[in-house]
């Protein structure tokens, strides 16, 4: 095993002395027959030293007897050394065997001819071979076949020259399955016989480590939920397309706009839904194109096989069509409502970042444009972003500069043409640009979160201006205030409403709060609880833009609401391009649920007559009045 250390030398000397001294004394005693005679001779030696030396007599022994004692002592020393080394080696071997037996690494020992003489239990577990099956064989019998002869030549060269070898390699289990391992081989020489040596191999099964590493490496380039390329790999794919110097390469940046709806209705099976979406897209993609998943609801499609905008246009129509196809998850009918932005190389960008940024800009523009599922990038979009950024900054100061005001649009009972209420509508007259349309600044305020504080300002201002109208309204009159989803979900919403009620000392029975239908896609129980709190405060509740979202009788019946508001989209084109059927259905639904119904955006007498004939008597729109300032609204009330 190991070599002789200085500590070993000390131990050997101590053991030799322990063996030699008693044997020497016994030998002397035997030579001199009796202990007394021996002692006398020892004393005589001290007194007559010169005579003893002269006669070659030492401790009563002559020369031959001394040589015999010397031989015996040498033999004892030799045997002591051999015994010490044997015991030491046996002890070390026992420790080594114990370590080999309990380690998770496989241990294999071969003789000088490379025949296996020992394997541990870990070897049996890793390879599937029992000890009896491999003993006497060479490790070469279990090669994987993946490595060339040069590999093994280099291995033996290292073992014979350096005494060791280490490398990762592949071997074959008993069942034929190849596996990776980290192998170390050591050449162990016999200290007593230089011609005798062994080889010890120690290896670790890398299967699990490699699998984990492959998974980690995959995470760098692939989305864990969909197994599609992620943003990191997307950059490489687009770069690769650019490097091929194609004349045209299109990037489609798309978003699943109803992602939250799908999540709420997927019963924790979101991965299944996404696979449906991806499978549908793959049906219209060929091998030259790719799709990447870069965030929860965002995907990017790379189109290399189209060389013209017309072909991309055709692809986009197919994309919209396959996304709209409905499917069912436990009786829930779902579909994918997508929006997309498209740009092309090299016209809209010559680098990856440019293409992704510009297609994302086009996507944002498409999201903010009603009736558009996708838009192609245009440089003017960047100017719009700059304007949007400026509006964001101006909104921060609008309240301080007192630039906001409220206009009121009358709501009329068409049966008697009496005013029964009004909707409070926010207006913004800036010092720099004059009036900015709500269609421009409200979406920006919602995107930035500024809508929350603006919303509280509106509530406070309407409550305050109510005092101007108070003397001219009857008990059934309602002033409607729009509440944004973000404001409704504000944790201080109810508290702030109460504070404003107290501050302005108003009667809440004269107010109606309008929430959008999309708000109902959130936690319905939580929403309904807050609606009840508002009704307990005295407000009536209306659902604004009804029919444009995810309408369902099942949830409408559960809600603490009083009124449905038909969106202008369902009446504005009547009778030329719309037969009014949806408005009729919503009216019937309201009547069935014993809810009030009102139509907004009504502009013609034909529309008023049609709605009245279907039972929708409450009308709001330009036919009766546009939104007007408070002073004009007072005149209208008195009118």
N, C-alpha and C positions, 0 to 999 in steps of 0.2 A: 504494500500500500504506500504510505508516505515514507520519507527519508528519516535518518537518525538525527535528532535535534540535540542541542547541548543539554537540555533537560533529560533526554533519554540517556546520554552518557553518564550523567550524575546518578540516575536510577540504576543503571547497569553496574557502576562501580560499587554502589551501596549494596546491591544484591550479591555481587561477587564476594565482597568482604564478609557478608553474612554467611555465605556458603563456605568460604575458604578458612576463616578463623576456627570454627569448630572442628572441621576436618583435620586441620593442621595440629591442633591440640590433641585430638583423639589419636592421630597417627604417632605423635611424640610419646604419648602415654603408652601406647601399645609397644613401641620400640623399647622403652625403658621398663616394661613389665608392670611396675607399680607406681603409684602417684608419689610415694615418699622418695623412691630411688630417682625418679625423674626430677623431683624438686632439689634433691641433693646435687644432682648433676648440673642443674641450672645454677645453683649457688656456687658449685665448683667452677663453673664457667666464668662467673664473675671474678672469683679469686684467682683462678689459674688460667686466665684467658690466654696467655701466651702458650701454655702447654697444649691447650685444646686446639688452638690453631695449628700448632706444630704437628699434632697427630691427626689433623683434619676431622676433629670431632666437634660438632656444634649441636647444642641441645641434646647431647647423647646420641647423635646420629652420625654415621659415617657418610662418606661421599655417595655411595650407591643408594643409601637410604634417603639422602637429601634429594637426589635426582628423582627417585620414585615419588617423593612428596611433591616435587616441582611438577612432575608430569600429571599427578592427580589434580593439582591446583589449576594447571592449564586446561585440563579436560573439564574441570568444574566451571572455569570461566567461560569456555566455549559453549558448554551446555546451558549455562545461565543466559548467555547472550542469545543463543538460539531460542530458548524458552521465552525470553522477554519479547523478542521480535514476533514470535508466533502468537503469544497472548495479545500483544499490541495489535498485530494485524487482524487477529480474530475479532478483537473488540471493535476496531475500526470498520471491519467488514460487517459486523453486526449492526453498527450504527448506520452504515451506508445502506444495508438491506432494509433497515427499518424506515429510513428516509425514502428509499425507492418504493417501498410498500405503501407508504402513506401520502406520497405526492400525487398531485393531479396530472403531472407530466408523465409521459410514457418513458420508461427506461428499458434499454435493450443492451445486452452485453454479448460480444462475440469473442471467439478465440483468435489466435493469430492468423488462422485460415478463413476468418470471417464467418465461421459457423456460429449460429445463435446458441448461447449457453444459458442465458437468463433473460426473462422479460417480467415486468411487474404487472399488477392488476390493471393499472391505468392503460398499459399497452393493449391488454386484452379488450378493455372497454372501448378504446378509440378505434382499433383496427377490426374488431369483431373476431379475431383469431384467438384460440385458446393457447395456453403455453405448450401443450402437447403437440399442437399442429405446427408450431414454428421451430421447436427445438431441433437443432442439427441443420436447419436450412440457412441459407444466406439471405440477408435483407433484400438482395437484388431480385429475389423471387416475387417481391410485392411492389415492384416499380409501377408507376402510373402510365409510363409510355409517353408522357408529355415532354420529357427532357431529352436532349440529344446526347450522344456519346461524349461530346466535348465537355458537357456539364460534369459528368461523373469522372472524367479524366482530371479535370481541374480540382474536383473534390479530393481525390486520392493524392494528388500532387500536394495539396495543402496539408492533408493529414500526415503524410510521410515527411514533409519538409518542416512544417511548423508544429506538428503534434495535435492540431485541432482544425476543425472546419465548422462554419456556421452559415446557414442560408435558409431562405424560404423555398419550399418545393412542394410538389404534388405527389401523393401516393394513393394507393388503391386499397379500399377496405375489402373485407371478405365478400360483401354483397356486390362488389364491382363498382361501387360509387367512389369517384375520385374526391379527395379532400386536401386542402392546403395545410401545411404544418411548418413550424419553425424548428429546424433541426440543428443540434450541436453534436459533433462527434469528437471524442478525445481518444488519443492513443496513450495507453497506460503501460509503461515498461516495468518489468520485474527487476527490482534492485539487485536481487541475488543471481538472476540469470538474464543477462542482457539479450539473449536470443528469444526469451519468452516475453510476450506482451499480449494485451487485450485491447479491444475497442469498446468504448462505452458511448452509446447514443442516447441523447435525451431530446424529446421533442414535445411540442405543444400543438394541440389541434386548433387551427386558426379558423375553423368553419364559422363559429359564432362571431368572432372578432371581425372576419371579412364581411359577414352578412351585415353586421352593425355598421361597418365602415361604408359599405355599399349604400346602405340606407341613408347615412349622413351625407355621403357624396351626392346621392340622388336629391336630397332635400335642397342642396345648393342650386339645383337646376329645375326641380319639378315641384308642382303644387301638391301638398300632401293629401288633399281631399279628392282631387280630380285626376291626378297623375299626368296633368298637362304641363308643358313648359311654363316656368314662372318668369318673373321679370328679368332675372339674371340670364336665363337661357334665351329669352326673347331678344335681348340685345345682340346675342351671338347670331341668332337666326337671321335677324334683319341685316346685320353686318355682312353675313355670308351672302345674302341676296344682293346687297349693294356691290360686294366684291366681284360678283359675276358679271358686273357691268351690263345689267339688263337695261333695255330702253325704258321700261315701265315696271314699277313695283308699287302695289297699293297696300296701304295700312288702314284697317278698319278697327277703330276703337269703340267697343260697344258696352252698354250697361243694361243689366236687367233691372228695370225701373220698379217692378213690383216684387222685388226680392224679399222684402219684409213680409208681404202677404203670403208668399210661397213658404217662407220659414214658419209662419204662424199656422199654416194649414197642412204642413208636411208631416206632422206627428213625429218629430225628431228624426225624419228620414230625408234630410236635406241632400245628402250625398246621392240618393236615388234620383231626386229631382234634377240635380246638376248633370247627372249622367244622361238623363233623357234629353236635356238641352244640348249637351255636347254631341250625343249621337245624331240628333237632328241636323246639327250644323255639318257634321262629317259627311252626311249624305249628299251635300252640295259642294263639298271640297274635293279636289283631286290630290294626287300625291305631291304635286309641286307646291301646294299651299299648306299652311299650318294655322293652328289656333293655340293661343297661350292664355293661361288663367293668372291674372296678376293681382287680384284682390277678391273679396267676397263676391261682389256683383259685377266686376269688371273683367272683360276679356279683350284680347287683341287678335285679329285675324290678319295673316300675311298672305297676300295674293300675288303669286309670281306668274300664274298661267294666263293672266289677262293683260292684253296689250292696248286696250282702249277703254275709255270711260263708258261706252255703251255696254260693253261686256260686264263691267263692274255694276252698272245700273241694273242689269238683268240679274246679277248675283244678289244684289241688295234686296230686290223684290222677292226673290226666292227665300232669302234669309228672314225677312219680315213674315212671309207666309208660313214657313215651317215653325217659326217661333209662336205664332198665334194659335196653332192647332191645340185644341184643348185635350186634357187628359185628366184622369181621376185618381185621387188618393183618398181611399175610404169615404166615398160619396162626395168628396170635395172636388169640384171641377176647377182646374187650374190651367193657366197658360202663361207664356213668357211675354211680358210687355217690354220690348227692347227699344232703345234709342242708340244711335251710332253716329260717329264722325269719321269721315273718310279723307285721306290725303294721299298724294302719290309722289314717288321718287322719279325724277329729280325735281319736278316743278315746285313741290311744296317743301322740299328739304333734301339735302344731300347727305345728312348724317342721321344716325339713329335717334338722338335726342330731339332733333328738329322734327322728324316724322312723328314721333310719339307725342310731343308737345302740341304740334299743330292738329293732329287727329283728335287729341283730347279737347282742344279748344273748339273744334267743330262739334264734338259730342256735347259739350256744355251748351253750345248755341242751340243744338237740336233739342236738348232737354228743356230749354227755356222757350222753345217755339211750339205753340200749339198746332196740332195737325201735321207735324213733321216727325217722321220716324228716324230720318237720317239727313245729314247735311254734308256737303263737300266743303273742305276748308277754303276760306277766302281771307285774304290779307286784311280785309275790313273788320274781320272778327277780332283781330288784335287791337284795333282802334276801339272797338266796343268794350274790350276788357279794360283798356285804359280809362275809358269813360266810366265804366262800372267802378273801378278803383277810386276815381274822383268822387263819384256819388257816395260811396261808402264813407269817405272822409267828410263829405258835406252832411251826411245823415247824422254824424256824431254831434254836429253843432246846430242841427235844424231846430231842436227844442229850445236850446239856449237863445238862438236868434229869433225865436217865435215865428218861424217860417211855416209851420203847420197850421191848417185850419180844417174845419168840418163843414161839409155840404150835406144837405138832407134831400133824399129823393122820396117823394110822397108814395104811399101805398093806398090804393083805392079799392073800395068795394064796388065792383062794376054793376051790381044790381041797383044801386041808388046813387052811384058816383060820389059817395061820401068818403072823405079821407079817414082812414082808420089807423094810420101809422106812418113811419118813415124809416128809411135806412140811413144810418150815419156813415158817410163816406169820407175818407181822409184825402186831403189835398195838400200839395206842397208847392209853395211859391218861393223860389230861391232868389237870392239877391243877384246871383251871377247869371243864371239861365232863365229866370222867370219860372213859369209853371212846368213841372216835370210830371209826366203821366204816372198814375199809380201802377199801371202795367209795367213800367220800367223800374220804379224804386221799391215797390213792395216785394217782388221776388228777390231783389238784392238784400233788402232788410231781413227777409226770412233766411236767406243763405248765411248771412253773417251773424244772425241772432239779435240784431238791433231791433227786430220787430217786437221783442218782449217789452222793452221800455217804451217804445212808441205806442204799443197797444195799451199800456197803462195810462199813458198821456191821453189817448183817445177816450178811454173810459171816464177819466177825470173831467175832461173838457165837455163831453156830452152830458154828464151828470150836472155840470155847472150850467150849461146852456139850457138845460131842461127847465130851469126856473123862468127863462124868457117865454117858453111855450106854455107853461103850466096853465095860465088863465084861458087859453084858447083850445084846450083839448078835453075830450070827454073821458070817461072812466075806462073805455075799451081801447083807448089809443095806446100804441106800443112804438117806442123808439128802438130800432134794432141796431145792435153793435156787433161787429164781426170780431171773433176771437180766433187768433191764429193757433194752429196745433202746438207750436213751440210755447206760446204764452199759456195755453191751457195746461200744458204739462209742467209748467214752472211750479216748483214746490211751494212757492209763496202766493200762488194764484188766488186762492180763496181768502187768504189773509189780506192781500192787497185790495181785493174787491170790497171786503168789509170796511177797511180803512177809508176807502173812497166814498162809500155809502154814508158813513158817519160824518166825514168831512163836509160833504155837500148836502147832507140832511135830505135825501131824496126818498121817494116812495118807489120801491123796486117793481111794484105792480104795473108801472108804466114802461117797463123795459123788457126787451127780448134780446137774448144772446144767441148769435148764430155761430155754429161750429161747422167745419167742413166734413163732408162724408168720409174723407180719407183718414180723419182722426179716429174713426171707428175701427180701423184696422189694427190699432194698438190693443193693449190689454183691455178687453171689453168690460170686465168686472171693475177694474180701476176707473175707467172712463165713466161708467154708469154711477159709481159711487160719488164721483165729483159732480156729475149732472144732478143727482139728488140733492146734494148740498146747495147747489145753485137754485134749485126749485124751492128748497126750504127757505131760502133767503127772499123768495117772492118773484124771481125771474121766470119768464117763459123761455123755452128752448126750441130753436129751429135748426134743422139740418140744411145748410146752404149747399148750392150746386148739386142737389140730389140727382142721382142717375148717372153721374160722371165717374163715380168710383165703383167700389165693390158692393153693390146693393144686394141686400138679402133680407127677405121678410123675417127670417128667423132671428136676426139680431135687432131689427127695427122694433119688433114686438117687445123686446126685453128692455128697451131704453126709456129713460125718463125724459121724453120729448113731447112737444106740443104741435109742431108744425113741420111740414116738408116744403122746401123751396125748389120749384122746377127751374133748372138751369136754362139760361137764354138759348143755349145751343139746340134745345128741343122745340123752340118755337120761332126763332128768328127767320127761318127760311120758309115758314108756312105763309101761303099755300103753294108757292111756286116750286120749291124743291123738297118740301117736307109735308107729309100728310098729317102730322101732329099726333101720330099714334103713341109715341113714347109719353108725351105730355098727358094723353088720355089714360095710359096705364098707371102713371104715377098718381093721377087724380083718383082713380078707382082704388088704388092701394091705400091712399090716405083715408078715403071714406071708409074702407074696410077696417082700418086700424083706429078709426075715430080720431083722426088727426086733421088739423087745418092744413090747407094747401094754398100756396101763392106762387104765381109765375112772375119771373123777372125778365127784363129785356124785351118787353112787349112794345111794339112800335106802330102797329096798324090797327084799324078798326076791325078788319077781318080776323086778326089774331085775338082781339078782345072778344068778339062774338063767338068764335070757335071755343075758346076756353070757357066762356060762360055757359055755352051749350053742353059742355062736358061736365059742368059742376065745379069748375075752378073759378071762383068769383073774385078772389083777391088778386089785384094786378099791380105790378110795378114796372115802369118803363117810360120811355120818351113819349109814348102816346099821350100820357097824362102830364108828365113833367120831367125835365132833366134834373139832376142834382143841383140844388141851389143853396146859396149862403144862408146863415141863420136869419138875417134881416128879411130876406126875400121869402124865407119859409114862414115867418110870422105873418107876412102879408097873404101868403097862400092859405094859411090856416083861417085867417079872417075873411078871405075871399069869397 
